[in-house]
Amino acid sequence: MQKYKLVCFDVDGTLIDNLTFSWQIFHDYFQTDKHRRDDTRKKFFNGEITYKQWAEHDIELWRERSAKREDFFNAIKHLKLMEGAIETLKELKKRGLKLAIISGSLNILLEKFIPNYEEFFDDVFLSRIYFDENGSIIKVDATEYDMDGKAIALRKIADREKISLKECVFVGDYLNDLRIIKEAGLGIAFNCNYKELKKAADVVIEKKDLREILRYILI
């Protein structure tokens, strides 16, 4: 019988290679106001606004720059899918595991690099930007489930599926994964440069090949 039943993934630096923050890539591309970004970031970490409000604020900065759908795709054309990502997702699905994304990233990256992502993932928690027929931003659905909220998303899925947290896996690379990596039955620090996360994880994988996680999950 399969020990683990749910595998959850971060996006930036985990499913997608060559980046730490997709948000920063877009801010750099659109040349948004750094002072306004820093001010809002401080408000979040001071507890003055929610993560959702922070995300909505930053997306509004892109809208002010008349950002179009094709601009977002141009901004990330230098990125690539993590080595072994598709093979890993296919193998996990074949074994009957449920898959989820719990990330502070954006739907744009999945649409670019895993356009059929809904075939793989049973749940997708991230921020979404919607565009009209001219490519202009018309709607924003910013996630509430980043930072400590990632662990809340994990529990929501586990409760709904009647899966214990011990049967859950999380794969991530950054400090905003700290809480969820501790909550999951198996926490994997993948492609990670942060000692605190590595210390909290059950498994640390340095090699940038997502297939490396399979030996720890399919047991």
C-alpha positions as CSV (number, residue, x, y, z in Angstrom):
1,M,0.0,0.0,0.0
2,Q,1.3,3.5,-0.9
3,K,2.7,5.3,2.1
4,Y,2.0,8.8,0.7
5,K,-1.3,9.9,-1.0
6,L,-0.8,13.6,-1.7
7,V,2.2,15.4,-3.2
8,C,2.2,19.2,-3.2
9,F,4.7,21.3,-5.2
10,D,6.0,24.9,-5.1
11,V,6.4,26.5,-8.5
12,D,9.3,29.0,-8.6
13,G,12.6,27.1,-8.3
14,T,10.9,23.8,-8.0
15,L,8.7,23.0,-11.0
16,I,10.3,25.9,-12.9
17,D,14.1,26.3,-13.1
18,N,16.3,29.5,-13.3
19,L,14.3,31.6,-10.9
20,T,13.7,32.4,-7.3
21,F,10.7,34.8,-7.6
22,S,8.5,35.1,-10.7
23,W,7.1,38.3,-9.2
24,Q,10.5,39.9,-9.2
25,I,11.1,39.0,-12.8
26,F,7.8,40.8,-13.8
27,H,8.6,43.8,-11.7
28,D,12.0,44.1,-13.4
29,Y,10.5,43.6,-16.8
30,F,7.8,46.2,-16.3
31,Q,10.2,48.5,-14.4
32,T,7.7,49.2,-11.6
33,D,8.3,51.7,-8.8
34,K,10.6,50.0,-6.3
35,H,9.7,52.4,-3.4
36,R,6.0,51.6,-3.7
37,R,6.8,47.9,-3.9
38,D,9.1,48.1,-0.8
39,D,6.5,50.1,1.1
40,T,3.8,47.5,0.5
41,R,6.1,44.7,1.3
42,K,7.0,46.3,4.7
43,K,3.3,46.7,5.4
44,F,2.7,43.0,4.9
45,F,5.6,41.9,7.1
46,N,4.4,44.4,9.8
47,G,1.0,42.8,9.8
48,E,-0.8,45.9,8.4
49,I,-2.1,44.2,5.2
50,T,-2.8,40.6,4.2
51,Y,-0.8,38.7,1.7
52,K,-3.7,38.9,-0.7
53,Q,-3.7,42.7,-0.5
54,W,0.1,42.7,-1.1
55,A,-0.3,40.6,-4.2
56,E,-3.2,42.7,-5.6
57,H,-1.2,45.8,-5.0
58,D,1.8,44.5,-7.0
59,I,-0.3,43.3,-9.8
60,E,-1.9,46.7,-10.0
61,L,1.6,48.1,-10.6
62,W,1.8,46.0,-13.7
63,R,-1.6,47.1,-14.9
64,E,-0.5,50.7,-14.5
65,R,2.4,49.9,-16.9
66,S,-0.2,48.6,-19.5
67,A,1.2,45.1,-19.2
68,K,-0.2,42.7,-21.8
69,R,-0.5,39.0,-21.8
70,E,2.3,38.6,-24.4
71,D,4.6,40.8,-22.3
72,F,4.3,38.4,-19.3
73,F,5.3,35.5,-21.6
74,N,8.2,37.5,-23.0
75,A,9.4,38.2,-19.5
76,I,9.8,34.5,-18.7
77,K,11.0,33.2,-22.1
78,H,14.5,32.6,-20.6
79,L,13.2,30.3,-18.0
80,K,12.7,26.5,-18.4
81,L,10.8,23.6,-16.9
82,M,12.8,21.8,-14.2
83,E,14.6,18.8,-15.5
84,G,12.5,15.6,-15.1
85,A,9.3,17.6,-14.1
86,I,6.9,16.0,-16.6
87,E,8.2,12.5,-16.1
88,T,7.8,12.9,-12.3
89,L,4.3,14.2,-12.5
90,K,3.3,11.4,-14.9
91,E,4.8,8.7,-12.6
92,L,3.1,10.0,-9.5
93,K,-0.3,10.2,-11.3
94,K,0.3,6.7,-12.7
95,R,0.8,5.4,-9.1
96,G,-2.6,7.0,-8.1
97,L,-1.3,9.9,-6.0
98,K,-3.1,13.1,-5.8
99,L,-1.1,16.2,-6.8
100,A,-1.4,19.8,-5.9
101,I,0.3,23.1,-6.4
102,I,0.6,25.4,-3.3
103,S,2.6,28.4,-4.4
104,G,2.8,32.2,-4.3
105,S,3.6,32.1,-8.0
106,L,1.3,33.0,-11.0
107,N,-0.8,31.0,-13.4
108,I,1.2,32.5,-16.3
109,L,4.2,30.3,-15.5
110,L,2.1,27.1,-15.6
111,E,0.4,28.2,-18.8
112,K,3.8,28.8,-20.4
113,F,5.6,25.7,-19.2
114,I,2.9,23.1,-18.4
115,P,-0.1,24.2,-20.5
116,N,-2.0,21.0,-19.7
117,Y,-1.3,21.4,-15.9
118,E,-4.9,20.8,-15.0
119,E,-4.5,17.2,-16.3
120,F,-1.9,16.6,-13.6
121,F,-3.0,18.7,-10.6
122,D,-6.1,18.0,-8.5
123,D,-5.7,21.3,-6.7
124,V,-4.0,24.5,-7.7
125,F,-3.4,27.3,-5.1
126,L,-1.6,30.3,-6.7
127,S,-2.4,33.8,-7.9
128,R,-4.2,34.1,-11.2
129,I,-4.3,37.0,-13.7
130,Y,-7.0,37.0,-16.4
131,F,-6.8,38.9,-19.7
132,D,-9.3,40.2,-22.2
133,E,-9.2,39.4,-26.0
134,N,-6.7,42.3,-26.4
135,G,-4.3,40.9,-23.8
136,S,-5.1,43.5,-21.1
137,I,-5.5,42.6,-17.5
138,I,-9.2,42.4,-16.6
139,K,-9.3,40.4,-13.4
140,V,-7.0,39.4,-10.6
141,D,-7.5,36.5,-8.2
142,A,-4.6,36.7,-5.8
143,T,-4.0,33.7,-3.5
144,E,-4.3,33.8,0.2
145,Y,-2.2,30.7,0.5
146,D,1.4,31.8,0.5
147,M,3.8,32.2,3.5
148,D,2.2,30.5,6.5
149,G,-1.0,30.2,4.4
150,K,0.6,27.3,2.5
151,A,0.2,25.1,5.5
152,I,-3.5,26.1,5.7
153,A,-4.0,25.0,2.0
154,L,-2.3,21.7,2.8
155,R,-4.7,21.1,5.6
156,K,-7.7,22.1,3.5
157,I,-6.8,19.4,0.9
158,A,-6.0,16.8,3.5
159,D,-9.2,17.4,5.4
160,R,-11.4,17.2,2.3
161,E,-9.7,14.0,1.0
162,K,-9.6,12.5,4.5
163,I,-5.8,12.1,4.2
164,S,-3.6,12.5,7.3
165,L,-0.8,15.0,7.2
166,K,1.6,12.1,7.6
167,E,0.5,10.9,4.2
168,C,1.3,14.3,2.6
169,V,4.5,15.4,0.8
170,F,5.6,18.9,0.1
171,V,8.4,19.8,-2.3
172,G,9.8,23.3,-2.1
173,D,12.9,25.5,-2.1
174,Y,12.3,28.8,-0.3
175,L,11.8,30.2,3.2
176,N,8.1,30.7,2.6
177,D,7.9,26.9,2.5
178,L,9.2,26.5,6.1
179,R,5.8,26.1,7.8
180,I,4.3,23.7,5.3
181,I,7.5,21.6,5.0
182,K,7.3,21.0,8.7
183,E,3.6,20.1,8.6
184,A,3.8,17.6,5.8
185,G,4.6,14.0,6.6
186,L,7.5,14.2,4.1
187,G,9.1,17.6,3.6
188,I,11.5,17.8,0.7
189,A,13.9,20.7,0.3
190,F,14.6,20.7,-3.5
191,N,17.1,23.0,-5.3
192,C,17.3,24.9,-2.0
193,N,19.9,27.5,-0.9
194,Y,18.5,28.2,2.6
195,K,20.0,26.4,5.6
196,E,16.9,27.0,7.7
197,L,14.6,25.2,5.2
198,K,17.2,22.4,4.7
199,K,17.3,21.9,8.5
200,A,13.5,21.7,8.7
201,A,13.1,19.2,5.8
202,D,13.1,15.5,6.0
203,V,15.0,15.2,2.7
204,V,17.4,17.6,1.0
205,I,17.9,17.1,-2.8
206,E,20.7,19.2,-4.3
207,K,20.6,17.7,-7.9
208,K,18.3,19.7,-10.2
209,D,16.3,16.8,-11.5
210,L,12.8,16.4,-10.1
211,R,12.9,12.7,-10.7
212,E,15.2,12.5,-7.6
213,I,12.1,12.9,-5.4
214,L,10.5,9.7,-6.6
215,R,12.8,7.4,-4.6
216,Y,11.5,9.0,-1.3
217,I,7.8,9.1,-2.2
218,L,7.2,5.8,-4.0
219,I,8.0,3.5,-1.1
